């Protein structure tokens, strides 16, 4: 008999009206079975508020590996920016072997749902540091990076070109905050012809000597679980992101959720998490942490539909 109580009747009707509008007509992609939401009404209210403010108030903050790139293609893992370096042109067999051993040791820890971020943190630092030390020993040549990217099987998600192009068209800043290798990441988006002027990258950049040989990594190490510190120390200062209080955040790791912590005076933040791996073990924690979870969805269909809707505002 709850629907007879007047004070609950109206909000329920409003929520149903919004749901009907967004899911059924304006953004039918939200009804895809890969989309999970803890609180659908809040998500739809946030998208509505972002649409009313228009594309001019929007910024997108995204992770790169396994968020903008695919997780698998034809049943095979798509390489991350670090794994693209696993190419005979750049590193020897022994180094490949050592990097795989590190992956087999530390990746299960990264995605272990029974460990907290605090417990994982020192181990992630250990993993990244060991990988970077190995890479430096290999004296990687800068001019071979483009070849390694071309020869790799890295792939952006389906619809990613539209994602980059639409954000550029509406002059929406896109900040990519990646724990991968910035030089490789830039080469991937350059070769996909989507490195538009609205794209800003914060990542681990290589430091080459005068002859173009890798000698170190620049600045503060970025790994999966210190993105908050990077957002506060580096992203917060980016002039291009000022005046964009509405944030669409995309990630595939719980550590990605802190990427918007550097945004000053945010108004609306919508977080979307790609759940690629260990779905059953991690589904609950993802639903409790991200506003929207996309399960084993190798496309950008949902983010694209939301951006299309937000940028359809007449008074932008
Ligand atoms: Mg990632």
Boltz pocket constraint, residues with backbone or C-beta under 6 A from the ligand:
constraints:
  - pocket:
      binder: B
      contacts: [[A, 63], [A, 64], [A, 65], [A, 66], [A, 67], [A, 251], [A, 252], [A, 253]]
      max_distance: 6.0
